[in-house]
Amino acid sequence: MRLLDGIGFKGVVRVEDIEGRAENDVVDICLEQAWSDYEQKIEKVKDKVLPIEKEVSLRMIDRAWSNHIDTMSKLRDGIGFTFLRTKQSFTGICYRRV
């Protein structure tokens, strides 16, 4: 309960609500309560908050996608270098693709 209090659920989630429940159920209860509280807090400024949420979400997705592409590129290059090393050990001469 102290952990939930420490992350902003103090007085929101009661011991009786989560006592004896599975971990997934506790997570679901906390998520539902968090979304409910969030919706209540932004009700007055929802038209201003939603475009900001959209922008932040799209930037996070874009950054994650760029990181993924970069990682895949490095992986591909690493595999290519491994192949070159293997090929070189057999032939003694190796040409690098540019």
FENJO-V848219 format. One record per residue. N is the residue number from 1. RES is the residue in one small letter. PHI is phi in degrees with one decimal (none if undefined). Layout:
N;RES;PHI  N;RES;PHI
//
This chain:
1;m;none  2;r;-63.0  3;l;-64.1  4;l;-63.8  5;d;-61.2  6;g;-69.9  7;i;-107.2  8;g;102.5  9;f;-104.1  10;k;-62.7  11;g;79.1  12;v;-96.1  13;v;-105.0  14;r;-95.2  15;v;-57.8  16;e;-62.8  17;d;-71.5  18;i;-115.2  19;e;-64.1  20;g;77.0  21;r;-96.4  22;a;-70.2  23;e;-57.9  24;n;-62.5  25;d;-66.4  26;v;-64.0  27;v;-61.6  28;d;-61.5  29;i;-61.3  30;c;-65.1  31;l;-63.4  32;e;-60.1  33;q;-66.8  34;a;-63.5  35;w;-64.5  36;s;-61.7  37;d;-62.7  38;y;-61.7  39;e;-60.4  40;q;-65.7  41;k;-70.6  42;i;-95.6  43;e;-51.4  44;k;-72.7  45;v;-119.4  46;k;-57.9  47;d;-66.5  48;k;-92.1  49;v;-79.1  50;l;-60.0  51;p;-63.6  52;i;-67.1  53;e;-57.6  54;k;-61.6  55;e;-61.8  56;v;-64.3  57;s;-61.1  58;l;-65.1  59;r;-66.0  60;m;-64.6  61;i;-64.3  62;d;-62.5  63;r;-63.7  64;a;-64.6  65;w;-66.2  66;s;-62.2  67;n;-62.7  68;h;-63.2  69;i;-61.4  70;d;-62.0  71;t;-62.8  72;m;-64.6  73;s;-64.6  74;k;-64.4  75;l;-62.7  76;r;-61.1  77;d;-62.6  78;g;-63.4  79;i;-65.4  80;g;-61.8  81;f;-66.3  82;t;-62.9  83;f;-63.0  84;l;-61.1  85;r;-63.0  86;t;-64.4  87;k;-64.0  88;q;-64.8  89;s;-66.4  90;f;-85.1  91;t;-101.6  92;g;85.6  93;i;-125.1  94;c;-143.1  95;y;-107.8  96;r;-94.2  97;r;-70.3  98;v;-108.0
//
